[in-house]
Amino acid sequence: MPGRIKFTTLFIIFIAALIIVYLIKIHAERMILSQIISRLTAESRIAQVIVTRVEKDPATNKELTTIKFLEYDTDNSALKPRYFTFPGNIIHFQALVIRFDDKFVMKGNRLKGKSAYIFMKTFVINGKEAQVYEINKVDNIPSGYEIKGRASNFQKKIWKEFWDYALDNDKAKLLGIKNAQIEAPASKFVPGILYTVKIEHDGGIRIDTQPLPKVLDGEINTRNK
């Protein structure tokens, strides 16, 4: 009898330990979900662009425009800059814009009429041809959204599901997404101008312009003769 009681006690302790481990795992996953949602709807999510070089392509004699694309994360910290060179200067920035329903609730976080966006591509259309660069790939964790120190496999799983739902109208409704659409605003990019790409929380991407700060005068090679 004492042996049976001891076995029962150990079994109960084992089950209790499993429950505790499960609850800890669920809590950690909820924390990751909460941070992902917070990042998706952060108001500081922007990118800035400048023209760093304009030169002639010796093969075609056409003008090539090189831009520096600097995206910021939700803490307003700059990500690693990227440089793209295009045959022309009417440049588009394509993004997935997601508008959440006012009643959308996920894991206790309410998203009231906010919009989120994820940069996908930048491109130039030149007649029948197009020069395209990827910024973020579908199914991957978008730049600036990865939560450091958290389980990467779970984050990848969440983002895979998110892309599936966001790009499928029927599934999107189940996730509380009012609508998700791809927008690709464009502007003429020339030297001496600072371009800021941002989103308004009621939806829509815009590109604002302002003169380049004086401190950058002479620091950018705008013409290679």
C-alpha positions in Angstrom: 0.0 0.0 0.0 2.8 2.6 0.8 4.4 1.8 -2.5 1.1 2.5 -4.3 0.6 5.8 -2.4 4.2 6.8 -3.4 3.5 6.0 -7.0 0.3 8.0 -7.0 2.0 10.9 -5.4 4.8 10.8 -8.0 2.2 10.6 -10.8 0.4 13.6 -9.4 3.6 15.6 -9.2 4.5 14.6 -12.8 1.1 15.7 -14.1 1.4 19.0 -12.1 4.9 19.6 -13.6 3.5 19.0 -17.1 0.7 21.5 -16.5 3.1 24.1 -15.2 5.4 23.7 -18.2 2.4 24.0 -20.5 1.2 27.1 -18.8 4.6 28.7 -19.0 4.8 27.9 -22.7 1.3 29.4 -23.3 2.3 32.5 -21.4 5.5 32.9 -23.4 3.6 32.5 -26.7 1.0 35.0 -25.6 3.7 37.5 -24.8 5.2 37.0 -28.3 1.7 37.5 -29.9 1.2 40.6 -27.9 4.5 42.0 -29.0 3.9 41.1 -32.7 0.5 42.9 -32.6 2.1 45.9 -30.9 4.7 46.1 -33.6 2.2 45.7 -36.4 0.3 48.8 -35.3 3.1 51.0 -34.1 2.7 54.6 -35.2 6.5 55.1 -35.7 6.8 52.5 -38.5 8.4 54.6 -41.4 11.2 54.5 -43.9 13.4 57.2 -45.4 14.9 57.4 -48.9 17.6 59.5 -50.5 19.2 59.5 -53.9 22.9 58.7 -53.4 24.1 58.6 -57.0 23.0 59.4 -60.6 25.1 58.2 -63.5 25.0 57.2 -67.1 24.9 53.5 -68.0 27.7 53.2 -70.6 26.0 50.3 -72.3 22.6 52.0 -72.9 23.5 55.7 -72.3 20.5 55.8 -70.0 20.5 57.4 -66.5 20.8 55.1 -63.5 19.5 56.2 -60.1 20.8 54.7 -56.9 18.8 55.2 -53.7 19.5 54.5 -50.1 16.4 52.9 -48.4 16.5 53.2 -44.6 13.7 51.5 -42.7 13.0 52.0 -39.0 11.7 49.5 -36.6 8.9 50.2 -34.0 11.4 51.5 -31.5 12.4 54.1 -34.2 15.8 52.5 -34.5 17.3 52.3 -38.0 17.6 48.9 -39.7 20.4 48.0 -42.0 20.3 50.4 -45.0 19.7 48.9 -48.4 20.9 50.3 -51.8 19.0 49.8 -55.0 19.9 51.0 -58.5 17.2 51.6 -61.1 17.2 52.6 -64.8 15.1 55.7 -64.2 13.8 57.7 -61.3 10.1 57.0 -61.0 10.3 54.6 -58.2 7.5 52.6 -56.6 7.4 51.2 -53.0 5.0 48.2 -52.8 3.5 47.4 -49.4 0.8 45.1 -48.0 -1.6 47.4 -46.1 -3.8 45.7 -43.5 -6.8 47.3 -42.0 -8.1 45.7 -38.8 -11.8 45.5 -37.8 -12.7 47.7 -34.8 -13.9 44.6 -33.0 -10.8 42.5 -33.7 -9.5 40.9 -30.5 -6.5 38.6 -30.4 -5.1 37.2 -27.1 -6.7 40.1 -25.2 -5.3 42.9 -27.4 -7.8 45.1 -29.1 -6.9 46.8 -32.4 -9.3 49.7 -32.9 -9.4 50.9 -36.5 -5.6 50.7 -36.9 -3.7 49.8 -40.0 -0.5 48.0 -40.4 1.8 47.7 -43.4 4.7 45.5 -44.5 7.1 46.7 -47.3 7.3 44.0 -50.0 9.1 45.4 -53.0 10.5 48.4 -54.7 10.5 48.7 -58.5 10.7 50.8 -61.6 8.6 50.2 -64.7 10.5 51.1 -67.8 8.3 50.4 -70.8 7.7 46.7 -71.0 10.5 45.9 -68.6 10.6 46.3 -64.8 13.5 46.4 -62.4 12.3 44.8 -59.1 13.9 44.3 -55.7 12.4 42.4 -52.8 12.3 44.0 -49.4 10.3 41.3 -47.6 9.3 37.8 -48.8 5.9 36.3 -48.2 5.9 33.8 -45.3 9.0 35.3 -43.8 9.3 37.5 -40.7 9.3 41.0 -42.1 12.3 43.3 -41.5 12.1 45.1 -38.1 9.4 42.8 -36.7 11.4 39.9 -35.3 11.4 39.9 -31.5 14.9 39.3 -30.2 15.3 36.7 -27.5 12.0 35.0 -28.3 11.5 31.5 -29.9 12.2 32.0 -33.6 10.3 28.9 -34.6 7.1 30.1 -33.0 7.5 33.5 -34.6 8.0 32.0 -38.0 4.8 29.9 -37.5 2.8 32.9 -36.5 4.0 34.9 -39.5 3.4 32.0 -41.9 -0.2 31.9 -40.6 -0.5 35.6 -40.7 0.5 35.8 -44.4 -1.9 33.0 -45.2 -4.8 34.8 -43.6 -3.9 38.3 -44.7 -3.7 37.3 -48.4 -7.0 35.2 -48.3 -10.1 37.3 -48.1 -12.2 34.6 -46.4 -9.5 33.7 -43.9 -8.8 37.4 -43.2 -12.3 37.9 -41.9 -11.8 35.2 -39.3 -8.6 37.0 -38.1 -10.5 40.2 -37.8 -8.9 41.9 -40.8 -11.3 44.3 -42.4 -9.3 44.2 -45.7 -5.8 43.7 -46.9 -4.6 45.1 -50.1 -1.3 45.9 -51.9 -0.5 49.5 -52.5 2.5 50.9 -54.5 2.8 54.6 -54.3 5.6 56.2 -56.5 7.5 59.4 -56.7 10.2 61.0 -58.9 13.4 60.5 -56.9 16.0 63.2 -57.4 19.2 64.3 -55.5 18.9 66.8 -52.7 15.5 65.6 -51.4 14.7 63.5 -48.3 11.7 61.2 -49.0 9.7 59.7 -46.1 7.4 56.8 -46.7 4.8 56.4 -44.1 1.3 55.1 -43.4 -1.8 56.8 -42.0 -3.6 54.7 -39.4 -6.9 55.1 -41.2 -5.2 53.5 -44.2 -3.1 54.6 -47.2 0.6 55.0 -47.8 2.1 58.4 -48.7 5.5 59.7 -49.6 6.4 63.0 -48.1 9.3 65.2 -49.3 11.6 67.8 -47.8 15.0 69.3 -48.6 17.9 67.3 -47.6 19.5 68.5 -44.3 22.4 70.9 -44.8 24.7 68.6 -42.9 24.6 66.1 -45.8 25.6 68.7 -48.4 28.7 67.4 -50.3 28.4 63.9 -48.7 26.5 62.3 -51.5 27.9 61.7 -55.0 24.9 62.8 -57.0 26.6 62.8 -60.5 29.3 60.7 -61.9 30.6 62.5 -65.1 
